[in-house]
Amino acid sequence: MYRLVIISKRTIMILAVCLISFVASSCDGDPFPAPRTAPRYQQVFSATAAPPTPVATIDISATITSAFAANTQPGGQVPVVPAEATYSVIQTNIVTGIRKSIDVRLDKEVSEDALRAIALELKSGDSRPYDRTFIVYYLPGMPVGGGGWATTHFDPALAVRILGLAGQEERADVSAALISDREDIGSWLDDVTGVRIVMYSEGGKLYVEQYFNDGRFLKEELVEKPSPSGQRLESKGGSSLGSHWVVDNTGNLQIRDNVGLVSTAKRIK
């Protein structure tokens, strides 16, 4: 049996005050605390780290510039071939990286400026490099190899020459005046360069005279060396390219260098 406990009014008031104080202290904090966020991390680079080393690249701008400059005139523009200067390529012979020879058929005679424009157009049409480019022009009816009407040669600079002699007989008449009472070895006309070549012996020595279409004249002493291809003659002073001549069994003059045959000059005397 329960025993009745009598509590005074004062005790009840004290308990009520304590309860209110407890509830008030519990409400001071945030009832809905914010969730904790993950810590942030920041990438830190060492101040002493060396910067990345740049990769070295080859600068080809100078090569490209020189290649274009070789095929343009001082104004920087490749001249346009005149509409009336029509032509076609007969044949092309190439020794890779060394030389290129082109035979061209013209429909009619043209000016030196037109020849220069054709030469630059032909050369710029081939991006492969050559030490020398030889171009010989023939008029209608002229046989290839029988002497060209004009030449434009890059050797290495461009030289334009109009030979103007259409037939072998006319060339022979001009060359006949070049021969004296010396013991003649032969006279030839080089279709590639347009040069007339005379070889002879005098005073126990061998000589070559080369007559250029621009009026220049070159005379050199020769030495003869054995060759299975024929009579080989070369400059006594030598040549860095190994340039020499060989009179073959047909009497024509082969013009050669260390690479091989450059051209064959037809005998005119």
LUMSE-163190 format. One line per field, with one value per residue (C-alpha): residue number from 1; residue in three letters; x, y, z. Coordinates in steps of 0.25 Angstrom, whole numbers. Layout:
i = [NUM ...]
aa = [ALA ...]
c1 = [X ...]
c2 = [Y ...]
c3 = [Z ...]
This chain:
i = [1 2 3 4 5 6 7 8 9 10 11 12 13 14 15 16 17 18 19 20 21 22 23 24 25 26 27 28 29 30 31 32 33 34 35 36 37 38 39 40 41 42 43 44 45 46 47 48 49 50 51 52 53 54 55 56 57 58 59 60 61 62 63 64 65 66 67 68 69 70 71 72 73 74 75 76 77 78 79 80 81 82 83 84 85 86 87 88 89 90 91 92 93 94 95 96 97 98 99 100 101 102 103 104 105 106 107 108 109 110 111 112 113 114 115 116 117 118 119 120 121 122 123 124 125 126 127 128 129 130 131 132 133 134 135 136 137 138 139 140 141 142 143 144 145 146 147 148 149 150 151 152 153 154 155 156 157 158 159 160 161 162 163 164 165 166 167 168 169 170 171 172 173 174 175 176 177 178 179 180 181 182 183 184 185 186 187 188 189 190 191 192 193 194 195 196 197 198 199 200 201 202 203 204 205 206 207 208 209 210 211 212 213 214 215 216 217 218 219 220 221 222 223 224 225 226 227 228 229 230 231 232 233 234 235 236 237 238 239 240 241 242 243 244 245 246 247 248 249 250 251 252 253 254 255 256 257 258 259 260 261 262 263 264 265 266 267 268 269]
aa = [MET TYR ARG LEU VAL ILE ILE SER LYS ARG THR ILE MET ILE LEU ALA VAL CYS LEU ILE SER PHE VAL ALA SER SER CYS ASP GLY ASP PRO PHE PRO ALA PRO ARG THR ALA PRO ARG TYR GLN GLN VAL PHE SER ALA THR ALA ALA PRO PRO THR PRO VAL ALA THR ILE ASP ILE SER ALA THR ILE THR SER ALA PHE ALA ALA ASN THR GLN PRO GLY GLY GLN VAL PRO VAL VAL PRO ALA GLU ALA THR TYR SER VAL ILE GLN THR ASN ILE VAL THR GLY ILE ARG LYS SER ILE ASP VAL ARG LEU ASP LYS GLU VAL SER GLU ASP ALA LEU ARG ALA ILE ALA LEU GLU LEU LYS SER GLY ASP SER ARG PRO TYR ASP ARG THR PHE ILE VAL TYR TYR LEU PRO GLY MET PRO VAL GLY GLY GLY GLY TRP ALA THR THR HIS PHE ASP PRO ALA LEU ALA VAL ARG ILE LEU GLY LEU ALA GLY GLN GLU GLU ARG ALA ASP VAL SER ALA ALA LEU ILE SER ASP ARG GLU ASP ILE GLY SER TRP LEU ASP ASP VAL THR GLY VAL ARG ILE VAL MET TYR SER GLU GLY GLY LYS LEU TYR VAL GLU GLN TYR PHE ASN ASP GLY ARG PHE LEU LYS GLU GLU LEU VAL GLU LYS PRO SER PRO SER GLY GLN ARG LEU GLU SER LYS GLY GLY SER SER LEU GLY SER HIS TRP VAL VAL ASP ASN THR GLY ASN LEU GLN ILE ARG ASP ASN VAL GLY LEU VAL SER THR ALA LYS ARG ILE LYS]
c1 = [0 5 9 4 15 12 20 20 16 30 37 28 32 47 45 38 49 59 52 50 65 69 60 65 79 76 71 83 90 86 75 79 94 99 106 121 127 139 152 157 171 179 190 203 215 229 235 248 243 250 241 239 250 245 247 257 251 258 255 253 248 261 262 247 251 263 256 245 255 263 250 246 251 255 241 237 227 228 227 214 217 210 198 205 217 211 220 221 231 237 245 251 264 267 279 272 278 288 282 270 270 257 255 243 236 232 221 229 240 238 245 256 246 236 247 251 236 235 248 243 230 236 246 236 227 236 239 251 264 275 289 286 274 277 266 267 256 253 245 235 242 255 260 263 278 281 283 273 268 270 274 270 280 280 295 291 287 277 284 275 282 275 285 277 284 274 282 295 301 300 306 317 320 322 331 340 345 350 359 373 385 386 385 370 364 349 339 325 313 307 292 290 299 299 314 323 335 348 359 373 388 399 413 412 401 385 376 361 354 340 332 319 307 309 323 331 343 350 363 369 381 376 382 378 375 371 357 349 339 348 358 357 361 360 365 380 375 365 350 344 332 341 336 343 340 341 341 333 334 324 332 322 327 322 321 323 325 326 312 312 307 303 300 306 311 309 321 321 335]
c2 = [0 13 24 38 48 62 72 87 98 103 90 90 104 101 88 96 107 96 90 103 106 92 94 108 103 92 102 111 103 101 90 87 87 88 76 76 79 71 78 85 81 91 86 93 93 94 108 101 92 94 99 89 88 93 83 88 89 91 104 102 116 120 107 110 125 122 111 121 132 123 123 137 150 162 167 154 150 139 145 141 134 142 136 136 129 115 103 88 79 69 61 62 55 55 51 52 64 67 72 73 74 79 79 89 91 106 109 121 130 138 149 147 152 141 130 135 133 119 115 120 113 100 101 105 93 83 85 75 81 81 87 90 91 91 95 95 101 96 103 96 86 86 72 70 68 76 89 97 111 116 112 116 109 110 108 111 125 127 130 133 131 132 125 129 119 109 99 91 96 111 107 100 112 121 111 109 123 119 108 112 104 96 81 80 70 74 85 82 90 87 88 88 101 106 107 104 95 94 85 84 82 92 92 78 82 80 92 94 107 110 121 126 133 145 147 141 133 122 115 104 94 80 66 53 41 27 23 11 20 28 39 46 60 69 82 82 90 80 82 80 73 64 71 65 62 49 48 35 25 33 46 53 60 54 65 57 59 50 46 42 48 62 64 61 71 69 69 81 79]
c3 = [0 -4 5 2 1 4 -4 0 -10 -8 -13 -25 -29 -28 -36 -47 -48 -49 -60 -68 -66 -72 -84 -87 -87 -96 -107 -107 -118 -133 -133 -148 -149 -163 -169 -168 -182 -187 -186 -198 -204 -213 -222 -218 -228 -223 -225 -229 -240 -253 -265 -276 -286 -300 -311 -322 -336 -349 -356 -371 -374 -380 -389 -394 -396 -404 -412 -416 -419 -429 -437 -436 -442 -433 -432 -425 -436 -445 -459 -467 -480 -491 -498 -511 -506 -507 -505 -502 -495 -504 -494 -480 -475 -460 -452 -438 -430 -440 -453 -462 -477 -484 -499 -503 -516 -519 -528 -533 -530 -516 -509 -498 -488 -492 -492 -478 -473 -479 -473 -459 -461 -465 -453 -443 -447 -441 -426 -426 -425 -436 -437 -451 -461 -476 -486 -501 -510 -524 -535 -543 -553 -545 -542 -527 -525 -538 -531 -523 -527 -512 -498 -484 -474 -459 -456 -446 -449 -461 -474 -487 -501 -514 -524 -536 -546 -551 -559 -557 -570 -565 -552 -560 -568 -555 -549 -561 -559 -545 -550 -554 -559 -546 -546 -544 -535 -537 -536 -529 -525 -511 -512 -497 -495 -509 -508 -520 -517 -525 -521 -527 -525 -527 -523 -517 -507 -508 -507 -506 -510 -506 -512 -505 -511 -502 -508 -497 -501 -493 -497 -488 -489 -490 -485 -491 -482 -486 -487 -493 -498 -508 -507 -494 -492 -480 -475 -470 -458 -454 -450 -436 -444 -452 -465 -477 -492 -500 -515 -517 -529 -537 -536 -527 -514 -501 -490 -476 -462 -449 -450 -465 -478 -478 -493 -507 -516 -531 -540 -550 -555]
